[in-house]
Amino acid sequence: MSLGPDEVKKIAHLARLGIREEDIPEYARNLSDILSFVEHLGEADTEAVAPMAHPLHATQRLRDDVVTENNQREKFQQLAPQTQDGLYLVPKVIE
């Protein structure tokens, strides 16, 4: 897949990146190479490969689920502008 200057400009706009006009051909070439590589990876036969969550068969080290902090809710809520029934009140931002 080959990207043109207009597509690079659109991608830069969507990513909120400022790019110089003279750098566009380089970006187009690099992005096209990346997309070609991804297409190439899609052609690999993965039928016999089992899905895995991590490339190494490592187990997560777990700790005991115990409380290690003191409850300081009342102390912190004294600093808040508004609280009610143990909850922080905030202004409505979505109608």
C-alpha positions in Angstrom: 0.0 0.0 0.0 1.3 3.4 -1.0 0.3 6.6 0.7 0.2 9.9 -1.0 0.8 13.5 0.3 -2.9 14.1 0.9 -3.2 10.9 3.0 -0.1 11.9 5.0 -1.6 15.3 5.7 -4.9 13.8 6.9 -3.1 11.3 9.2 -1.0 14.1 10.6 -4.1 16.2 11.2 -5.9 13.3 12.9 -2.9 12.7 15.1 -2.7 16.4 15.8 0.9 16.5 14.5 2.5 19.5 12.8 4.7 18.4 9.9 6.6 20.5 7.4 5.7 20.3 3.8 9.2 19.2 2.7 9.0 16.2 5.2 5.8 14.8 3.7 7.5 12.5 1.1 9.7 10.9 3.8 6.6 10.4 6.0 4.7 8.9 3.1 7.6 6.5 2.3 8.0 5.4 6.0 4.2 5.0 6.6 3.9 3.0 3.3 6.7 0.7 4.4 5.0 0.1 7.8 1.7 -0.7 6.1 3.4 -3.0 3.7 5.1 -4.8 6.6 1.8 -5.2 8.4 0.2 -6.7 5.2 3.2 -9.1 4.9 2.6 -10.2 8.6 -1.0 -10.8 7.8 0.0 -13.4 5.2 1.7 -15.6 7.9 0.1 -18.9 8.6 -0.9 -18.8 12.2 -3.4 -21.7 12.1 -1.4 -24.0 14.4 -0.4 -21.2 16.8 -2.3 -21.0 20.1 -3.3 -17.5 21.2 -1.4 -16.3 24.2 -1.7 -13.2 26.5 2.1 -12.8 26.8 5.0 -14.0 24.7 6.6 -15.5 27.8 4.8 -18.1 29.9 5.3 -16.0 33.0 3.0 -16.0 36.0 2.1 -12.9 37.7 3.4 -12.5 41.2 0.6 -11.8 43.5 0.5 -10.3 47.0 -1.9 -10.9 49.8 -5.0 -8.7 49.5 -4.7 -6.8 52.7 -5.3 -3.2 53.6 -2.0 -1.3 53.9 -3.3 2.3 54.2 -5.4 4.0 56.9 -8.9 5.2 56.0 -8.5 9.0 55.7 -11.7 9.8 53.8 -13.0 12.3 56.3 -9.7 14.2 56.3 -9.6 14.4 52.5 -13.2 15.3 52.2 -12.7 18.3 54.6 -10.6 19.8 51.8 -13.2 19.2 49.1 -15.5 22.0 48.0 -18.6 19.8 48.3 -19.4 16.4 49.6 -22.5 14.5 50.4 -23.0 11.1 52.1 -19.3 10.3 51.7 -19.1 11.2 48.0 -17.4 14.1 46.2 -19.9 16.4 44.4 -18.7 17.8 41.1 -20.3 20.1 38.5 -22.3 18.4 35.7 -20.3 18.4 32.5 -22.5 16.4 30.2 -26.1 17.2 29.6 
